[in-house]
Amino acid sequence: METTPENTAHGYIRAGDKEKLRHRLRRIEGQVRGIQRMLDEDAYCIDILTQLGSIVAATEKVGLLILKDHMDHCVRHAVERRDEADEKIEEVVSAVERFLRV
């Protein structure tokens, strides 16, 4: 069955973006393994913190891409159809607050 806005129960991420997300997540996974290795090898603390900062930035980019897809698809669809638009907008505001830890 083809997935359309009408029969999508939950989120929607474009196929091209899914591949970008998978690539980014695999890279993050490798960075985490690298930090584990650094700990095992007693690497310099500042070097470990630098790598942790890279992971934080990478996960934020993943989150922003997912948020963009959500806004472009789910929220736009709700606003255009006037179907639960207020709820979708509030949902996004709450998600952004959690994402930014506000």
C-alpha positions as CSV (number, residue, x, y, z in Angstrom):
1,M,0.0,0.0,0.0
2,E,1.4,3.4,-0.9
3,T,2.0,5.8,2.0
4,T,0.1,9.1,1.6
5,P,-0.6,11.8,4.2
6,E,-4.1,10.4,4.5
7,N,-3.0,6.8,5.5
8,T,0.2,7.7,7.4
9,A,-0.5,7.1,11.0
10,H,2.6,8.7,12.4
11,G,5.7,10.5,11.1
12,Y,6.9,11.0,7.6
13,I,10.5,11.3,6.5
14,R,11.3,11.7,2.8
15,A,13.2,8.8,1.3
16,G,16.2,10.9,0.4
17,D,16.3,12.3,3.9
18,K,16.1,8.8,5.4
19,E,19.3,7.9,3.7
20,K,21.0,11.1,4.9
21,L,19.8,10.3,8.5
22,R,21.0,6.7,8.3
23,H,24.4,8.0,7.1
24,R,24.6,10.6,9.9
25,L,23.5,8.1,12.5
26,R,26.1,5.5,11.4
27,R,28.7,8.2,11.6
28,I,27.5,9.1,15.2
29,E,27.6,5.4,16.1
30,G,31.2,5.3,14.9
31,Q,32.1,8.4,16.9
32,V,30.6,6.8,20.0
33,R,32.7,3.7,19.5
34,G,35.7,5.9,19.0
35,I,35.1,7.6,22.4
36,Q,34.8,4.2,24.0
37,R,38.1,3.3,22.5
38,M,39.6,6.6,23.7
39,L,38.4,5.8,27.2
40,D,40.0,2.4,27.1
41,E,43.2,3.9,25.9
42,D,43.2,6.7,28.5
43,A,43.1,9.4,26.0
44,Y,43.4,13.1,27.0
45,C,40.2,14.4,28.6
46,I,40.0,17.4,26.3
47,D,40.2,15.2,23.3
48,I,37.3,13.1,24.6
49,L,35.3,16.3,25.3
50,T,36.0,17.5,21.8
51,Q,34.7,14.3,20.3
52,L,31.6,14.5,22.6
53,G,31.0,18.0,21.2
54,S,31.1,16.6,17.7
55,I,28.5,14.0,18.7
56,V,26.2,16.6,20.2
57,A,26.4,18.7,17.0
58,A,25.8,15.7,14.8
59,T,22.7,14.6,16.8
60,E,21.3,18.2,16.7
61,K,21.7,18.1,12.9
62,V,19.7,14.8,12.8
63,G,17.0,16.4,15.0
64,L,16.8,19.5,12.8
65,L,16.4,17.4,9.6
66,I,13.6,15.4,11.2
67,L,11.9,18.6,12.4
68,K,12.2,20.1,9.0
69,D,10.5,17.1,7.4
70,H,7.8,17.2,10.1
71,M,7.1,20.8,9.4
72,D,7.2,20.4,5.6
73,H,4.9,17.5,5.7
74,C,2.8,16.9,8.8
75,V,2.3,20.5,10.0
76,R,1.8,21.9,6.5
77,H,-0.7,19.2,5.7
78,A,-2.7,19.9,8.9
79,V,-2.6,23.7,8.2
80,E,-3.7,23.3,4.6
81,R,-6.5,21.0,5.5
82,R,-7.3,23.0,8.7
83,D,-7.2,19.6,10.3
84,E,-5.8,19.7,13.8
85,A,-3.6,22.7,12.8
86,D,-3.5,24.2,16.3
87,E,-2.6,20.8,17.8
88,K,0.2,20.2,15.3
89,I,1.7,23.6,15.9
90,E,1.6,23.1,19.7
91,E,3.1,19.7,19.2
92,V,6.0,21.3,17.3
93,V,6.5,24.0,19.9
94,S,6.7,21.3,22.6
95,A,9.1,19.2,20.6
96,V,11.4,22.2,19.9
97,E,11.3,23.1,23.6
98,R,12.4,19.5,24.5
99,F,15.0,19.5,21.7
100,L,16.5,22.8,22.9
101,R,16.1,21.8,26.6
102,V,14.2,25.0,27.3
